[in-house]
């Protein structure tokens, strides 16, 4: 069940990042896939104010 939640969070965040910043580089998609739940939540919060993908994913 936890795996399904993480996959859903990754998919949602990837979609939001793509809408905001355009096509994501493979490195960014890999980083999202490897992130834990707390990190995904932190990046989701950062999306609201970030001006670039780099500000979110570092």
C-alpha distance matrix in Angstrom:
0.0 3.8 5.4 5.2 6.5 8.9 10.1 10.8 12.6 14.5 15.5 16.8 18.6 20.1 21.4 22.9 24.5 25.9 27.4 28.9 30.2 30.3 28.9 27.0 28.3 26.3 26.4 24.6 21.9 21.5 21.4 18.6 16.5 17.2 16.7 14.5 13.0 16.3 18.4 16.8 17.4 20.9 21.7 20.6 23.1 25.7 25.7 27.6 30.7 30.6 33.4 32.1 29.1 30.6 30.5 26.7 25.7 28.9
3.8 0.0 3.8 5.4 5.1 6.3 8.7 9.9 10.6 12.4 14.3 15.4 16.5 18.2 20.0 21.2 22.4 24.2 25.9 27.0 28.1 28.5 27.3 24.9 26.2 24.3 23.8 22.0 19.6 19.1 18.4 15.8 14.0 14.2 13.3 10.8 9.3 12.7 14.8 13.5 14.3 17.6 18.5 17.9 20.3 22.7 23.0 25.1 27.9 27.8 30.7 29.4 26.3 27.5 27.3 23.6 22.5 25.6
5.4 3.8 0.0 3.8 5.5 5.1 6.2 8.6 9.9 10.5 12.3 14.2 15.4 16.3 18.3 20.0 20.9 22.3 24.4 25.7 26.4 26.5 24.8 22.5 23.5 21.3 21.1 19.6 16.9 16.2 16.2 13.7 11.2 11.9 11.9 10.3 9.8 13.6 14.7 13.2 14.9 18.0 18.3 17.9 20.8 22.8 22.7 25.2 27.9 27.3 29.9 28.2 24.9 26.1 26.5 22.8 21.3 24.4
5.2 5.4 3.8 0.0 3.8 5.4 5.1 6.1 8.6 9.9 10.5 12.2 14.2 15.3 16.5 18.4 19.9 21.0 22.6 24.4 25.5 25.3 23.9 22.0 23.5 21.6 22.0 20.2 17.2 17.3 17.5 14.5 12.4 14.0 13.9 12.6 11.3 15.0 16.1 13.8 15.2 18.6 18.5 17.4 20.5 22.7 22.1 24.3 27.4 27.0 29.5 28.0 24.8 26.6 26.9 23.1 22.1 25.5
6.5 5.1 5.5 3.8 0.0 3.8 5.5 5.1 6.2 8.6 9.9 10.5 12.2 14.1 15.3 16.5 18.2 19.9 21.2 22.5 23.9 24.3 23.3 21.4 23.2 21.8 21.8 19.4 17.0 17.4 16.8 13.5 12.4 13.8 12.6 10.9 8.7 12.1 13.6 11.1 11.8 15.4 15.7 14.4 17.1 19.6 19.2 21.2 24.3 24.3 27.1 25.9 23.0 24.7 24.6 20.8 20.2 23.6
8.9 6.3 5.1 5.4 3.8 0.0 3.8 5.4 5.0 6.1 8.5 9.9 10.5 12.0 14.1 15.3 16.2 18.0 19.9 21.0 21.8 22.3 21.1 18.7 20.2 18.6 18.3 16.1 13.8 13.8 13.1 10.0 8.8 10.0 8.9 7.7 6.3 10.0 10.7 8.5 10.2 13.4 13.3 12.8 15.8 17.7 17.5 20.1 22.8 22.2 24.9 23.4 20.3 21.7 21.8 18.0 17.0 20.3
10.1 8.7 6.2 5.1 5.5 3.8 0.0 3.8 5.5 5.1 6.1 8.6 10.0 10.4 12.2 14.3 15.3 16.3 18.4 20.0 20.7 20.5 19.0 16.9 18.4 16.7 17.2 15.2 12.2 12.6 13.0 9.7 8.0 10.4 10.4 10.4 9.7 13.3 13.3 10.5 12.7 15.7 14.8 14.1 17.5 19.1 18.2 20.9 23.7 22.8 25.1 23.3 20.0 21.9 22.5 18.8 17.5 21.0
10.8 9.9 8.6 6.1 5.1 5.4 3.8 0.0 3.8 5.4 5.1 6.1 8.6 9.8 10.6 12.3 14.2 15.3 16.6 18.4 19.8 19.8 18.8 17.3 19.5 18.4 19.1 16.5 13.8 15.1 15.1 11.4 10.8 13.4 12.6 12.3 10.6 13.8 14.0 10.7 12.0 15.3 14.4 12.7 16.0 18.0 16.8 18.9 22.1 21.8 24.1 22.7 19.9 22.2 22.4 18.7 18.2 21.9
12.6 10.6 9.9 8.6 6.2 5.0 5.5 3.8 0.0 3.8 5.5 5.2 6.1 8.4 9.9 10.6 12.1 14.0 15.4 16.5 17.8 18.5 17.9 16.0 18.2 17.6 17.6 14.6 12.6 14.0 13.1 9.4 9.8 12.0 10.3 10.0 8.0 10.6 10.6 7.1 8.3 11.5 10.7 9.1 12.4 14.4 13.5 15.8 18.8 18.5 21.1 19.9 17.1 19.2 19.0 15.3 15.1 18.7
14.5 12.4 10.5 9.9 8.6 6.1 5.1 5.4 3.8 0.0 3.8 5.5 5.3 5.9 8.5 9.9 10.4 12.0 14.2 15.3 15.9 16.2 15.0 12.8 14.7 13.8 14.0 11.2 8.9 10.3 9.9 6.1 6.6 9.4 8.5 9.6 9.0 11.7 10.5 7.1 9.7 12.2 10.4 9.8 13.5 14.5 13.4 16.3 18.9 17.8 20.0 18.2 15.0 17.0 17.6 13.9 13.0 16.6
15.5 14.3 12.3 10.5 9.9 8.5 6.1 5.1 5.5 3.8 0.0 3.8 5.6 5.2 6.1 8.7 10.0 10.5 12.3 14.3 15.3 14.9 13.7 12.4 14.8 14.1 15.2 12.5 9.8 12.0 12.5 8.9 9.1 12.5 12.2 13.4 12.5 15.2 14.1 10.6 12.6 15.1 12.9 11.6 15.3 16.4 14.4 17.0 19.9 18.9 20.6 18.9 16.0 18.6 19.3 16.0 15.3 19.1
16.8 15.4 14.2 12.2 10.5 9.9 8.6 6.1 5.2 5.5 3.8 0.0 3.8 5.5 5.1 6.2 8.6 9.9 10.7 12.4 14.2 14.5 14.2 13.3 16.3 16.4 17.2 14.0 12.0 14.6 14.3 10.6 11.8 14.8 13.6 14.3 12.7 14.7 13.8 10.0 11.0 13.6 11.5 9.2 12.7 14.1 11.9 14.0 17.2 16.8 18.7 17.7 15.2 18.1 18.3 14.9 15.2 19.0
18.6 16.5 15.4 14.2 12.2 10.5 10.0 8.6 6.1 5.3 5.6 3.8 0.0 3.8 5.4 5.0 6.0 8.4 9.8 10.5 11.8 12.8 12.8 11.2 14.0 14.5 14.7 11.2 10.1 12.7 11.7 8.3 10.5 13.1 11.5 12.8 11.6 12.9 11.3 7.7 9.1 10.8 8.1 6.5 10.2 10.9 8.8 11.6 14.4 13.5 15.6 14.3 11.7 14.5 14.5 11.1 11.5 15.2
20.1 18.2 16.3 15.3 14.1 12.0 10.4 9.8 8.4 5.9 5.2 5.5 3.8 0.0 3.8 5.5 5.1 6.0 8.6 9.9 10.3 10.3 9.5 7.9 10.8 11.3 12.2 8.9 7.3 10.6 10.5 7.6 9.6 12.7 12.1 14.2 13.9 15.5 13.4 10.1 12.3 13.6 10.5 9.7 13.4 13.3 10.9 13.9 16.2 14.6 15.9 13.9 11.0 13.9 14.9 11.9 11.5 15.2
21.4 20.0 18.3 16.5 15.3 14.1 12.2 10.6 9.9 8.5 6.1 5.1 5.4 3.8 0.0 3.8 5.5 5.1 6.2 8.7 10.0 9.6 9.5 9.5 12.9 13.9 15.3 12.2 10.6 14.1 14.3 11.3 13.0 16.3 15.7 17.5 16.6 18.2 16.4 12.9 14.4 15.9 12.9 11.2 14.5 14.7 11.6 13.9 16.6 15.5 16.4 15.0 12.8 16.2 17.0 14.2 14.5 18.1
22.9 21.2 20.0 18.4 16.5 15.3 14.3 12.3 10.6 9.9 8.7 6.2 5.0 5.5 3.8 0.0 3.8 5.4 5.2 6.2 8.6 9.5 10.7 10.5 14.1 15.7 16.5 12.9 12.4 15.8 15.1 12.2 14.7 17.5 16.2 17.7 16.4 17.3 15.5 12.2 12.9 13.9 10.9 8.8 11.6 11.7 8.3 10.2 12.9 12.2 13.4 12.7 11.1 14.6 14.6 12.1 13.3 16.8
24.5 22.4 20.9 19.9 18.2 16.2 15.3 14.2 12.1 10.4 10.0 8.6 6.0 5.1 5.5 3.8 0.0 3.8 5.5 5.1 5.8 7.3 8.3 7.5 11.0 13.0 13.4 9.9 10.1 13.6 12.8 10.6 13.6 16.2 15.0 17.1 16.6 17.2 14.7 11.9 13.3 13.4 9.8 9.1 11.8 10.7 7.5 10.3 12.1 10.3 11.1 9.5 7.5 11.0 11.7 9.4 10.3 13.6
25.9 24.2 22.3 21.0 19.9 18.0 16.3 15.3 14.0 12.0 10.5 9.9 8.4 6.0 5.1 5.4 3.8 0.0 3.8 5.4 5.3 4.6 5.3 6.0 9.8 12.0 13.5 10.5 10.3 14.1 14.2 12.4 14.8 17.7 17.3 19.7 19.4 20.5 17.9 15.0 16.7 17.1 13.5 12.7 15.5 14.5 11.2 13.6 15.2 13.3 13.2 11.3 9.4 13.0 14.4 12.6 13.0 16.1
27.4 25.9 24.4 22.6 21.2 19.9 18.4 16.6 15.4 14.2 12.3 10.7 9.8 8.6 6.2 5.2 5.5 3.8 0.0 3.8 5.9 5.8 8.1 9.7 13.4 15.8 17.2 14.2 14.0 17.7 17.6 15.5 18.0 20.9 20.1 22.1 21.3 22.1 19.9 16.9 17.8 18.3 14.9 13.3 15.6 14.9 11.2 12.5 14.4 13.3 13.0 12.1 11.3 15.1 15.8 14.3 15.5 18.5
28.9 27.0 25.7 24.4 22.5 21.0 20.0 18.4 16.5 15.3 14.3 12.4 10.5 9.9 8.7 6.2 5.1 5.4 3.8 0.0 3.8 6.1 9.2 10.1 13.5 16.4 17.1 13.8 14.6 18.2 17.4 15.7 18.7 21.2 19.9 22.0 21.2 21.4 19.0 16.4 17.0 16.7 13.3 12.2 13.8 12.4 8.7 9.9 11.2 9.8 9.2 8.8 8.8 12.5 12.7 11.8 13.6 16.2
30.2 28.1 26.4 25.5 23.9 21.8 20.7 19.8 17.8 15.9 15.3 14.2 11.8 10.3 10.0 8.6 5.8 5.3 5.9 3.8 0.0 3.8 6.8 7.6 10.5 13.8 14.5 11.7 13.0 16.4 15.9 14.9 18.0 20.3 19.4 22.0 21.9 22.1 19.2 17.0 18.3 17.6 13.9 13.8 15.6 13.4 10.3 12.3 12.6 10.2 8.8 7.0 6.6 10.2 11.5 11.1 12.2 14.3
30.3 28.5 26.5 25.3 24.3 22.3 20.5 19.8 18.5 16.2 14.9 14.5 12.8 10.3 9.6 9.5 7.3 4.6 5.8 6.1 3.8 0.0 3.8 6.2 9.3 12.5 14.1 11.9 12.5 16.1 16.4 15.5 18.0 20.7 20.5 23.3 23.4 24.1 21.2 18.7 20.4 20.2 16.5 16.2 18.5 16.7 13.5 15.6 16.3 13.9 12.6 10.5 9.5 12.8 14.7 14.1 14.5 16.7
28.9 27.3 24.8 23.9 23.3 21.1 19.0 18.8 17.9 15.0 13.7 14.2 12.8 9.5 9.5 10.7 8.3 5.3 8.1 9.2 6.8 3.8 0.0 3.8 6.6 9.3 11.6 10.0 10.0 13.5 14.6 13.9 15.8 18.6 19.1 22.2 22.7 23.8 20.9 18.4 20.7 20.8 17.1 17.1 19.9 18.3 15.4 18.0 19.0 16.3 15.3 12.6 10.6 13.5 16.0 15.0 14.4 16.8
27.0 24.9 22.5 22.0 21.4 18.7 16.9 17.3 16.0 12.8 12.4 13.3 11.2 7.9 9.5 10.5 7.5 6.0 9.7 10.1 7.6 6.2 3.8 0.0 3.8 6.4 8.1 6.2 6.6 10.0 10.8 10.5 12.7 15.2 15.7 18.9 19.8 20.9 17.7 15.6 18.3 18.2 14.5 15.2 18.2 16.4 14.0 17.2 18.0 15.1 14.7 11.5 8.6 11.0 13.8 12.4 11.2 13.6
28.3 26.2 23.5 23.5 23.2 20.2 18.4 19.5 18.2 14.7 14.8 16.3 14.0 10.8 12.9 14.1 11.0 9.8 13.4 13.5 10.5 9.3 6.6 3.8 0.0 3.8 5.4 5.4 6.6 8.8 10.1 11.1 12.8 14.7 15.8 19.4 21.0 22.0 18.6 17.1 20.2 19.8 16.3 17.7 20.5 18.5 16.7 20.0 20.5 17.2 16.6 13.0 10.0 11.2 14.6 13.6 11.5 13.2
26.3 24.3 21.3 21.6 21.8 18.6 16.7 18.4 17.6 13.8 14.1 16.4 14.5 11.3 13.9 15.7 13.0 12.0 15.8 16.4 13.8 12.5 9.3 6.4 3.8 0.0 3.8 5.4 5.1 6.1 8.6 9.9 10.5 12.4 14.3 18.0 19.9 21.4 18.2 16.8 20.3 20.3 17.1 18.6 21.7 20.1 18.6 22.2 22.9 19.8 19.7 16.1 12.8 13.6 16.8 15.4 12.6 14.4
26.4 23.8 21.1 22.0 21.8 18.3 17.2 19.1 17.6 14.0 15.2 17.2 14.7 12.2 15.3 16.5 13.4 13.5 17.2 17.1 14.5 14.1 11.6 8.1 5.4 3.8 0.0 3.8 5.5 5.1 6.2 8.7 9.9 10.7 12.3 16.1 18.4 19.4 16.0 15.4 18.9 18.3 15.4 17.6 20.4 18.5 17.7 21.4 21.7 18.5 18.7 15.0 11.6 11.5 14.7 13.3 10.1 11.4
24.6 22.0 19.6 20.2 19.4 16.1 15.2 16.5 14.6 11.2 12.5 14.0 11.2 8.9 12.2 12.9 9.9 10.5 14.2 13.8 11.7 11.9 10.0 6.2 5.4 5.4 3.8 0.0 3.8 5.4 5.0 6.3 8.7 10.0 10.6 14.3 16.0 16.9 13.4 12.3 15.6 15.1 11.9 13.9 16.8 15.0 13.9 17.7 18.3 15.2 15.8 12.3 8.7 9.3 12.1 10.2 7.3 9.6
21.9 19.6 16.9 17.2 17.0 13.8 12.2 13.8 12.6 8.9 9.8 12.0 10.1 7.3 10.6 12.4 10.1 10.3 14.0 14.6 13.0 12.5 10.0 6.6 6.6 5.1 5.5 3.8 0.0 3.8 5.4 5.1 6.3 8.8 10.1 13.5 15.1 16.8 13.8 12.0 15.5 16.0 13.0 14.2 17.6 16.6 15.2 18.9 20.2 17.5 18.3 15.2 11.5 12.8 15.2 12.7 10.2 13.0
21.5 19.1 16.2 17.3 17.4 13.8 12.6 15.1 14.0 10.3 12.0 14.6 12.7 10.6 14.1 15.8 13.6 14.1 17.7 18.2 16.4 16.1 13.5 10.0 8.8 6.1 5.1 5.4 3.8 0.0 3.8 5.4 5.1 6.3 8.7 12.3 14.7 16.4 13.6 12.6 16.4 16.7 14.3 16.1 19.3 18.4 17.7 21.4 22.5 19.8 20.8 17.6 13.8 14.2 16.6 14.2 11.0 13.3
21.4 18.4 16.2 17.5 16.8 13.1 13.0 15.1 13.1 9.9 12.5 14.3 11.7 10.5 14.3 15.1 12.8 14.2 17.6 17.4 15.9 16.4 14.6 10.8 10.1 8.6 6.2 5.0 5.4 3.8 0.0 3.8 5.5 5.3 6.2 9.9 12.4 13.5 10.3 9.9 13.6 13.4 11.2 13.7 16.5 15.4 15.3 19.1 19.9 17.3 18.7 15.7 12.0 11.9 13.8 11.3 7.9 10.2
18.6 15.8 13.7 14.5 13.5 10.0 9.7 11.4 9.4 6.1 8.9 10.6 8.3 7.6 11.3 12.2 10.6 12.4 15.5 15.7 14.9 15.5 13.9 10.5 11.1 9.9 8.7 6.3 5.1 5.4 3.8 0.0 3.8 5.5 5.3 8.5 10.1 11.7 8.9 7.3 11.0 11.7 9.4 11.0 14.3 13.9 13.4 17.0 18.6 16.4 18.2 15.6 12.0 12.9 14.2 11.0 8.6 11.8
16.5 14.0 11.2 12.4 12.4 8.8 8.0 10.8 9.8 6.6 9.1 11.8 10.5 9.6 13.0 14.7 13.6 14.8 18.0 18.7 18.0 18.0 15.8 12.7 12.8 10.5 9.9 8.7 6.3 5.1 5.5 3.8 0.0 3.8 5.7 8.5 10.4 12.9 10.9 9.5 13.2 14.5 12.7 14.0 17.4 17.4 16.9 20.5 22.2 20.2 22.0 19.3 15.6 16.5 17.9 14.8 12.2 15.1
17.2 14.2 11.9 14.0 13.8 10.0 10.4 13.4 12.0 9.4 12.5 14.8 13.1 12.7 16.3 17.5 16.2 17.7 20.9 21.2 20.3 20.7 18.6 15.2 14.7 12.4 10.7 10.0 8.8 6.3 5.3 5.5 3.8 0.0 3.8 6.7 9.8 11.8 9.8 9.7 13.4 14.2 13.1 15.1 18.0 17.9 18.2 21.7 23.1 21.0 23.0 20.4 16.7 16.8 18.0 15.0 12.1 14.3
16.7 13.3 11.9 13.9 12.6 8.9 10.4 12.6 10.3 8.5 12.2 13.6 11.5 12.1 15.7 16.2 15.0 17.3 20.1 19.9 19.4 20.5 19.1 15.7 15.8 14.3 12.3 10.6 10.1 8.7 6.2 5.3 5.7 3.8 0.0 3.8 6.7 8.1 6.0 6.3 9.8 10.5 9.9 12.0 14.6 14.8 15.5 18.9 20.3 18.6 21.1 18.9 15.5 15.5 16.0 12.8 10.4 12.9
14.5 10.8 10.3 12.6 10.9 7.7 10.4 12.3 10.0 9.6 13.4 14.3 12.8 14.2 17.5 17.7 17.1 19.7 22.1 22.0 22.0 23.3 22.2 18.9 19.4 18.0 16.1 14.3 13.5 12.3 9.9 8.5 8.5 6.7 3.8 0.0 3.8 5.6 5.4 6.3 8.7 10.1 10.8 12.4 14.5 15.5 16.7 19.6 21.3 20.2 23.1 21.3 18.2 18.3 18.2 14.8 13.1 15.4
13.0 9.3 9.8 11.3 8.7 6.3 9.7 10.6 8.0 9.0 12.5 12.7 11.6 13.9 16.6 16.4 16.6 19.4 21.3 21.2 21.9 23.4 22.7 19.8 21.0 19.9 18.4 16.0 15.1 14.7 12.4 10.1 10.4 9.8 6.7 3.8 0.0 3.8 5.5 5.2 6.2 8.7 10.0 10.5 12.5 14.3 15.4 17.9 20.0 19.6 22.7 21.5 18.7 19.3 18.7 15.1 14.3 17.0
16.3 12.7 13.6 15.0 12.1 10.0 13.3 13.8 10.6 11.7 15.2 14.7 12.9 15.5 18.2 17.3 17.2 20.5 22.1 21.4 22.1 24.1 23.8 20.9 22.0 21.4 19.4 16.9 16.8 16.4 13.5 11.7 12.9 11.8 8.1 5.6 3.8 0.0 3.8 5.5 5.1 6.2 8.7 9.9 10.8 12.4 14.4 16.6 18.2 18.0 21.4 20.5 18.2 18.3 17.0 13.7 13.4 15.6
18.4 14.8 14.7 16.1 13.6 10.7 13.3 14.0 10.6 10.5 14.1 13.8 11.3 13.4 16.4 15.5 14.7 17.9 19.9 19.0 19.2 21.2 20.9 17.7 18.6 18.2 16.0 13.4 13.8 13.6 10.3 8.9 10.9 9.8 6.0 5.4 5.5 3.8 0.0 3.8 5.3 5.0 6.2 8.5 9.9 10.5 12.4 15.1 16.4 15.5 18.6 17.3 14.8 14.7 13.8 10.4 9.7 11.9
16.8 13.5 13.2 13.8 11.1 8.5 10.5 10.7 7.1 7.1 10.6 10.0 7.7 10.1 12.9 12.2 11.9 15.0 16.9 16.4 17.0 18.7 18.4 15.6 17.1 16.8 15.4 12.3 12.0 12.6 9.9 7.3 9.5 9.7 6.3 6.3 5.2 5.5 3.8 0.0 3.8 5.4 5.1 6.1 8.7 9.8 10.6 13.4 15.4 14.6 17.7 16.4 13.7 14.6 13.9 10.2 9.8 13.0
17.4 14.3 14.9 15.2 11.8 10.2 12.7 12.0 8.3 9.7 12.6 11.0 9.1 12.3 14.4 12.9 13.3 16.7 17.8 17.0 18.3 20.4 20.7 18.3 20.2 20.3 18.9 15.6 15.5 16.4 13.6 11.0 13.2 13.4 9.8 8.7 6.2 5.1 5.3 3.8 0.0 3.8 5.5 5.0 6.3 8.7 10.0 11.9 14.1 14.3 17.8 17.3 15.3 16.3 14.7 11.2 12.0 14.8
20.9 17.6 18.0 18.6 15.4 13.4 15.7 15.3 11.5 12.2 15.1 13.6 10.8 13.6 15.9 13.9 13.4 17.1 18.3 16.7 17.6 20.2 20.8 18.2 19.8 20.3 18.3 15.1 16.0 16.7 13.4 11.7 14.5 14.2 10.5 10.1 8.7 6.2 5.0 5.4 3.8 0.0 3.8 5.4 5.2 6.3 8.8 10.8 12.0 12.0 15.5 15.2 13.5 13.9 11.9 8.7 9.9 12.1
21.7 18.5 18.3 18.5 15.7 13.3 14.8 14.4 10.7 10.4 12.9 11.5 8.1 10.5 12.9 10.9 9.8 13.5 14.9 13.3 13.9 16.5 17.1 14.5 16.3 17.1 15.4 11.9 13.0 14.3 11.2 9.4 12.7 13.1 9.9 10.8 10.0 8.7 6.2 5.1 5.5 3.8 0.0 3.8 5.4 4.9 6.2 9.2 10.5 9.6 12.8 12.0 10.0 10.9 9.4 5.8 7.1 10.0
20.6 17.9 17.9 17.4 14.4 12.8 14.1 12.7 9.1 9.8 11.6 9.2 6.5 9.7 11.2 8.8 9.1 12.7 13.3 12.2 13.8 16.2 17.1 15.2 17.7 18.6 17.6 13.9 14.2 16.1 13.7 11.0 14.0 15.1 12.0 12.4 10.5 9.9 8.5 6.1 5.0 5.4 3.8 0.0 3.8 5.5 5.3 7.5 10.1 10.2 13.4 13.2 11.6 13.4 11.8 8.5 10.3 13.4
23.1 20.3 20.8 20.5 17.1 15.8 17.5 16.0 12.4 13.5 15.3 12.7 10.2 13.4 14.5 11.6 11.8 15.5 15.6 13.8 15.6 18.5 19.9 18.2 20.5 21.7 20.4 16.8 17.6 19.3 16.5 14.3 17.4 18.0 14.6 14.5 12.5 10.8 9.9 8.7 6.3 5.2 5.4 3.8 0.0 3.8 5.4 6.1 8.1 9.3 13.0 13.7 13.0 14.3 11.8 9.1 11.8 14.2
25.7 22.7 22.8 22.7 19.6 17.7 19.1 18.0 14.4 14.5 16.4 14.1 10.9 13.3 14.7 11.7 10.7 14.5 14.9 12.4 13.4 16.7 18.3 16.4 18.5 20.1 18.5 15.0 16.6 18.4 15.4 13.9 17.4 17.9 14.8 15.5 14.3 12.4 10.5 9.8 8.7 6.3 4.9 5.5 3.8 0.0 3.8 5.4 5.9 6.0 9.7 10.3 9.9 10.9 8.1 6.0 9.2 11.1
25.7 23.0 22.7 22.1 19.2 17.5 18.2 16.8 13.5 13.4 14.4 11.9 8.8 10.9 11.6 8.3 7.5 11.2 11.2 8.7 10.3 13.5 15.4 14.0 16.7 18.6 17.7 13.9 15.2 17.7 15.3 13.4 16.9 18.2 15.5 16.7 15.4 14.4 12.4 10.6 10.0 8.8 6.2 5.3 5.4 3.8 0.0 3.8 5.6 5.3 8.4 8.9 8.5 10.7 8.7 6.6 9.7 12.3
27.6 25.1 25.2 24.3 21.2 20.1 20.9 18.9 15.8 16.3 17.0 14.0 11.6 13.9 13.9 10.2 10.3 13.6 12.5 9.9 12.3 15.6 18.0 17.2 20.0 22.2 21.4 17.7 18.9 21.4 19.1 17.0 20.5 21.7 18.9 19.6 17.9 16.6 15.1 13.4 11.9 10.8 9.2 7.5 6.1 5.4 3.8 0.0 3.8 6.1 8.9 10.8 11.5 13.6 11.1 9.8 13.3 15.4
30.7 27.9 27.9 27.4 24.3 22.8 23.7 22.1 18.8 18.9 19.9 17.2 14.4 16.2 16.6 12.9 12.1 15.2 14.4 11.2 12.6 16.3 19.0 18.0 20.5 22.9 21.7 18.3 20.2 22.5 19.9 18.6 22.2 23.1 20.3 21.3 20.0 18.2 16.4 15.4 14.1 12.0 10.5 10.1 8.1 5.9 5.6 3.8 0.0 3.8 6.6 9.2 10.9 12.3 9.3 9.3 13.0 14.2
30.6 27.8 27.3 27.0 24.3 22.2 22.8 21.8 18.5 17.8 18.9 16.8 13.5 14.6 15.5 12.2 10.3 13.3 13.3 9.8 10.2 13.9 16.3 15.1 17.2 19.8 18.5 15.2 17.5 19.8 17.3 16.4 20.2 21.0 18.6 20.2 19.6 18.0 15.5 14.6 14.3 12.0 9.6 10.2 9.3 6.0 5.3 6.1 3.8 0.0 3.8 5.6 7.3 8.6 5.9 6.5 10.1 11.1
33.4 30.7 29.9 29.5 27.1 24.9 25.1 24.1 21.1 20.0 20.6 18.7 15.6 15.9 16.4 13.4 11.1 13.2 13.0 9.2 8.8 12.6 15.3 14.7 16.6 19.7 18.7 15.8 18.3 20.8 18.7 18.2 22.0 23.0 21.1 23.1 22.7 21.4 18.6 17.7 17.8 15.5 12.8 13.4 13.0 9.7 8.4 8.9 6.6 3.8 0.0 3.8 7.1 8.5 6.9 8.7 11.7 12.2
32.1 29.4 28.2 28.0 25.9 23.4 23.3 22.7 19.9 18.2 18.9 17.7 14.3 13.9 15.0 12.7 9.5 11.3 12.1 8.8 7.0 10.5 12.6 11.5 13.0 16.1 15.0 12.3 15.2 17.6 15.7 15.6 19.3 20.4 18.9 21.3 21.5 20.5 17.3 16.4 17.3 15.2 12.0 13.2 13.7 10.3 8.9 10.8 9.2 5.6 3.8 0.0 3.8 5.3 5.4 7.0 9.1 9.7
29.1 26.3 24.9 24.8 23.0 20.3 20.0 19.9 17.1 15.0 16.0 15.2 11.7 11.0 12.8 11.1 7.5 9.4 11.3 8.8 6.6 9.5 10.6 8.6 10.0 12.8 11.6 8.7 11.5 13.8 12.0 12.0 15.6 16.7 15.5 18.2 18.7 18.2 14.8 13.7 15.3 13.5 10.0 11.6 13.0 9.9 8.5 11.5 10.9 7.3 7.1 3.8 0.0 3.8 5.4 5.3 6.2 7.7
30.6 27.5 26.1 26.6 24.7 21.7 21.9 22.2 19.2 17.0 18.6 18.1 14.5 13.9 16.2 14.6 11.0 13.0 15.1 12.5 10.2 12.8 13.5 11.0 11.2 13.6 11.5 9.3 12.8 14.2 11.9 12.9 16.5 16.8 15.5 18.3 19.3 18.3 14.7 14.6 16.3 13.9 10.9 13.4 14.3 10.9 10.7 13.6 12.3 8.6 8.5 5.3 3.8 0.0 3.8 5.3 5.3 4.8
30.5 27.3 26.5 26.9 24.6 21.8 22.5 22.4 19.0 17.6 19.3 18.3 14.5 14.9 17.0 14.6 11.7 14.4 15.8 12.7 11.5 14.7 16.0 13.8 14.6 16.8 14.7 12.1 15.2 16.6 13.8 14.2 17.9 18.0 16.0 18.2 18.7 17.0 13.8 13.9 14.7 11.9 9.4 11.8 11.8 8.1 8.7 11.1 9.3 5.9 6.9 5.4 5.4 3.8 0.0 3.8 6.0 5.5
26.7 23.6 22.8 23.1 20.8 18.0 18.8 18.7 15.3 13.9 16.0 14.9 11.1 11.9 14.2 12.1 9.4 12.6 14.3 11.8 11.1 14.1 15.0 12.4 13.6 15.4 13.3 10.2 12.7 14.2 11.3 11.0 14.8 15.0 12.8 14.8 15.1 13.7 10.4 10.2 11.2 8.7 5.8 8.5 9.1 6.0 6.6 9.8 9.3 6.5 8.7 7.0 5.3 5.3 3.8 0.0 3.8 5.7
25.7 22.5 21.3 22.1 20.2 17.0 17.5 18.2 15.1 13.0 15.3 15.2 11.5 11.5 14.5 13.3 10.3 13.0 15.5 13.6 12.2 14.5 14.4 11.2 11.5 12.6 10.1 7.3 10.2 11.0 7.9 8.6 12.2 12.1 10.4 13.1 14.3 13.4 9.7 9.8 12.0 9.9 7.1 10.3 11.8 9.2 9.7 13.3 13.0 10.1 11.7 9.1 6.2 5.3 6.0 3.8 0.0 3.8
28.9 25.6 24.4 25.5 23.6 20.3 21.0 21.9 18.7 16.6 19.1 19.0 15.2 15.2 18.1 16.8 13.6 16.1 18.5 16.2 14.3 16.7 16.8 13.6 13.2 14.4 11.4 9.6 13.0 13.3 10.2 11.8 15.1 14.3 12.9 15.4 17.0 15.6 11.9 13.0 14.8 12.1 10.0 13.4 14.2 11.1 12.3 15.4 14.2 11.1 12.2 9.7 7.7 4.8 5.5 5.7 3.8 0.0
